[in-house]
Amino acid sequence: MPIANTLGCARQLAQRGVRVEVVDHGPDADHFGVVQHSVLDVARAFPSAG
């Protein structure tokens, strides 16, 4: 299951009081393919430098 590592990381962060959103791109998603779908969402999550 490709997302298993992500879910494990999210659980560890939650134990420390950090909430994260996990997005499942489906069973065919791999590490590099997900980047194409996620990079803009990740960039929007950071505050702008403006």
Backbone as CSV, one residue per row, in Angstrom:
resi,resn,N_x,N_y,N_z,CA_x,CA_y,CA_z,C_x,C_y,C_z
1,MET,0.842,-1.172,0.000,0.000,0.000,0.000,0.890,1.239,0.000
2,PRO,0.906,2.007,-1.097,1.816,3.149,-1.225,1.635,4.231,-0.165
3,ILE,0.432,4.391,0.342,0.180,5.488,1.280,0.502,5.112,2.729
4,ALA,0.870,3.878,2.969,1.086,3.415,4.347,2.132,4.248,5.087
5,ASN,3.224,4.585,4.444,4.268,5.379,5.099,3.739,6.766,5.462
6,THR,2.974,7.355,4.566,2.393,8.670,4.821,1.451,8.633,6.016
7,LEU,0.620,7.607,6.080,-0.302,7.478,7.202,0.449,7.288,8.513
8,GLY,1.538,6.536,8.477,2.355,6.354,9.674,2.967,7.670,10.141
9,CYS,3.455,8.455,9.194,4.017,9.770,9.539,2.943,10.677,10.120
10,ALA,1.750,10.663,9.531,0.653,11.498,10.031,0.286,11.106,11.456
11,ARG,0.292,9.811,11.756,-0.010,9.357,13.130,1.050,9.860,14.103
12,GLN,2.310,9.775,13.717,3.380,10.241,14.599,3.277,11.744,14.842
13,LEU,2.959,12.491,13.808,2.785,13.934,13.978,1.600,14.236,14.888
14,ALA,0.499,13.502,14.719,-0.694,13.704,15.547,-0.394,13.445,17.017
15,GLN,0.466,12.469,17.284,0.852,12.182,18.672,1.592,13.353,19.296
16,ARG,2.136,14.211,18.463,2.861,15.389,18.943,2.032,16.667,18.789
17,GLY,0.748,16.495,18.475,-0.153,17.633,18.400,-0.177,18.355,17.065
18,VAL,0.410,17.767,16.037,0.443,18.395,14.718,-0.601,17.728,13.828
19,ARG,-1.473,18.541,13.250,-2.493,18.006,12.346,-2.027,18.187,10.904
20,VAL,-2.133,17.148,10.124,-1.785,17.217,8.706,-2.924,16.633,7.889
21,GLU,-3.031,17.072,6.658,-4.019,16.513,5.735,-3.318,15.505,4.845
22,VAL,-3.858,14.310,4.790,-3.320,13.262,3.925,-4.280,13.104,2.751
23,VAL,-3.725,13.152,1.543,-4.524,12.997,0.332,-4.110,11.689,-0.331
24,ASP,-5.073,10.808,-0.518,-4.816,9.517,-1.157,-5.096,9.644,-2.650
25,HIS,-4.065,9.461,-3.456,-4.202,9.564,-4.906,-4.500,8.213,-5.549
26,GLY,-4.846,7.232,-4.746,-5.263,5.938,-5.274,-4.168,4.889,-5.284
27,PRO,-4.553,3.649,-5.531,-3.615,2.532,-5.430,-2.527,2.525,-6.499
28,ASP,-2.737,3.239,-7.591,-1.737,3.256,-8.659,-0.728,4.391,-8.517
29,ALA,-0.909,5.233,-7.509,-0.011,6.371,-7.315,1.350,5.884,-6.833
30,ASP,2.392,6.435,-7.427,3.735,6.151,-6.941,4.372,7.468,-6.487
31,HIS,5.553,7.366,-5.922,6.212,8.528,-5.319,6.368,9.675,-6.318
32,PHE,6.778,9.362,-7.526,7.061,10.421,-8.488,5.798,10.901,-9.209
33,GLY,4.854,10.017,-9.471,3.623,10.408,-10.139,2.770,11.338,-9.312
34,VAL,2.787,11.159,-8.008,1.985,11.991,-7.115,2.470,13.439,-7.140
35,VAL,3.747,13.636,-7.376,4.286,14.999,-7.409,3.543,15.841,-8.434
36,GLN,3.252,15.269,-9.578,2.550,16.010,-10.624,1.173,16.466,-10.154
37,HIS,0.545,15.698,-9.303,-0.784,16.042,-8.815,-0.740,16.952,-7.591
38,SER,0.344,16.945,-6.855,0.366,17.582,-5.535,1.195,18.847,-5.419
39,VAL,2.121,19.082,-6.315,3.086,20.160,-6.110,2.408,21.526,-5.944
40,LEU,1.357,21.807,-6.688,0.685,23.098,-6.528,-0.027,23.206,-5.188
41,ASP,-0.639,22.123,-4.738,-1.289,22.138,-3.427,-0.268,22.366,-2.319
42,VAL,0.875,21.740,-2.433,1.931,21.914,-1.432,2.416,23.360,-1.431
43,ALA,2.643,23.916,-2.607,3.114,25.304,-2.700,2.103,26.272,-2.087
44,ARG,0.817,26.006,-2.297,-0.217,26.891,-1.737,-0.286,26.807,-0.206
45,ALA,0.216,25.737,0.363,0.154,25.562,1.809,1.157,26.453,2.542
46,PHE,2.164,26.956,1.823,3.172,27.811,2.446,2.756,29.265,2.319
47,PRO,3.039,30.059,3.337,2.696,31.491,3.253,3.510,32.164,2.148
48,SER,2.920,33.161,1.541,3.642,33.872,0.480,4.711,34.773,1.075
49,ALA,5.724,35.044,0.285,6.814,35.896,0.744,6.515,37.368,0.462
50,GLY,5.372,37.626,-0.183,5.038,38.984,-0.606,4.662,39.869,0.491
